């Protein structure tokens, strides 16, 4: 099991998808809800997570993308 900030990756939880620690709420769901226009407050109410959990999901995604190598395709 890997734990990063408020993010947990465990093959026994959601097939190893990154989730908010202590929940079964996937990071990609939180990001998708934000991208779809939900506010922090709406996500907090609907999924019973905290503002810090949302920020952790954003930090996780940011660090994941920063490590990814992007190559231009011609």
Secondary structure, DSSP 8 states (H G I E B T S, - for coil): -EEETTEEE-TTSGGG--EETTS--BHHHHHHHHHTT--HHHHHHHHT--HHHHHHHHHHHHHHHHHS------
